[in-house]
Amino acid sequence: MSRSSFILLGLVASLLFACGTSPQALDGAATSRGPTPSITGTIWRLERLEVATAPTMDPAAPRPTVQLEPDGRMRGFAGVNRCSGSVAIGTPGALGEVSLRFGPIASTRMAGPPERMAVEQAFLRMLGEVRGARAASGADGGADTLVMLGDEGALARFVAESAPTPDE
């Protein structure tokens, strides 16, 4: 093999290694604008669905939540039922956006009031349309708001509720 072949092989191997790095491990990595706040480990409470067909949410009803884990799992509360599934979190981009895709989501099957069931169905449908997310930093450097994005823009807005305690 010639010297140029070894150099080309080395470049290809470096590129493949960079592309094969775990996306979850890069969540919160630095970008050209500074550190991107991590979106994992926080319980995100839904503030509003941005989709045109979003049902009205009762302010007194519990809001849907989602928690993304660095190991690719998600869990949450959809409005009536608990839900869980998988999530792929990509590398932060130049604007602090990350690619975000949910895998199949399982949920418990309790019935609830029609208004809350409508919110739950809209919430779960929205998760299936998510293609990315953008987080904004709070005063402590952690993320305090999260916008989930679809092909056409914002799908939902969340606020940080809390970090779970170790026994949760």
Secondary structure as UniProt FT lines:
FT   HELIX           3..19
FT   HELIX           24..26
FT   TURN            27..28
FT   STRAND          30..31
FT   TURN            32..33
FT   STRAND          34..35
FT   STRAND          43..49
FT   TURN            52..53
FT   TURN            59..60
FT   STRAND          65..68
FT   TURN            70..71
FT   STRAND          73..77
FT   STRAND          82..89
FT   TURN            94..95
FT   STRAND          97..107
FT   HELIX           114..129
FT   STRAND          132..137
FT   TURN            139..140
FT   STRAND          143..150
FT   TURN            151..152
FT   STRAND          153..162
FT   TURN            166..167
//
